[in-house]
Amino acid sequence: MARRSRGQAKHAHPSVEQALDLPEILHKDVPHIELQGDAELALDGCKGILEYTEESIRLHAGALLLYVSGSNLCIRMYSEAQTVITGDIRQVALERVTA
């Protein structure tokens, strides 16, 4: 095995994101939100439920708070991997969490 001389620079390997040329929004620290019309919302990266009624759901999603309002709202699935809300979704709002 050959040794590297002190003058040789180390070869820097690109990150997976750089190698695949993924947009910044797909990084793991940014929550991913998908809407299916006005009947279903899926959130990847939920850190906790802050409020839950049939008319209002508030979730902690890392650097963001997610507000969902409507009627007959229901959390169908909850985990850090994915949270799914169903019902008559009328409004979705985001608020950046400040330190």
N, C-alpha and C positions, 0 to 999 in steps of 0.2 A: 504494500500500500504506500503510495507516494504521499509525502507530507507537503503541506502548503508552506511556502516561504512566507516570511513576515510581510513582504511587500505585496503579496497577492491579495486582492479584495475578495471578500466572501461573496458568493453568488446569492443574491436575494431572490427568494421564491415569491411569486405573486400570491395574494390571497385568493381564495376561491371566488369571491365576488369580482375581483379584478380579472381573474382568468376566464370567467364566464361572461364578463362584461355586463354584470347585473346592475340595474339602476339602483341608486341609493335608497329608494323607497322600499326595496325588498330586503334590507338589512334586518337582522333579528330584533333590534331594539325598537323598530318602528311597527306599531300595530297594523294589521291588514284588515280592512273592512270591505265586505261585499253586501250589496243589496239585491234582492230578487224582487223587483217591482216594489210594491208597498206592503208586501206580506211577510217578508223574511229578511233578517239581517244576520250575517255571520261575522264574528270578530275573532281573529287569531291574536293571541297575546293578552288576554284579559287577566288582570291581576287581582280583581275583586269586585263584588257587587256592593255598591254604596246605597242604592235605593231600589226598591222593587214593589211596584203596585201594578194594577191592570192598566193604569193610564200613564205611568212614567217609570222608566228604568234608567238608572245611572250607574255606569261601570267605570272602574279604574283600569286604564290601558297603558300603563307605563307613563310616558311623558304627556299623555292626553287623558282627559275625562270625556266619556261619551254619554250624551243624553239622548234618549229615545222617548218620544211621547206619541200617544195614540189611544186606541181602545182595544180591549181584549188582549193586551200584551202578555206574553208568556215566555219564560226562559225554558226552551225545550231541551237544551243541552248546555252544561257548564263545565269547563275545564280550562286550564291555562292554554292548552293547545287550541281549543275552539269553543266559543260560546255562540249559541244560536237563539235568536229572539224571533218569535212569530206573533202575528196579530195584525191589526189595522194600523200600520205605521204611518203617522202623519208628519212627524218632524224628527230630524236627526241633527244634533248639534255637537260640535267638538270644542273643547276648551283646553288650551295648553297649560300644563301644570308648571307653576313657577316655584323655584326654591326660595 
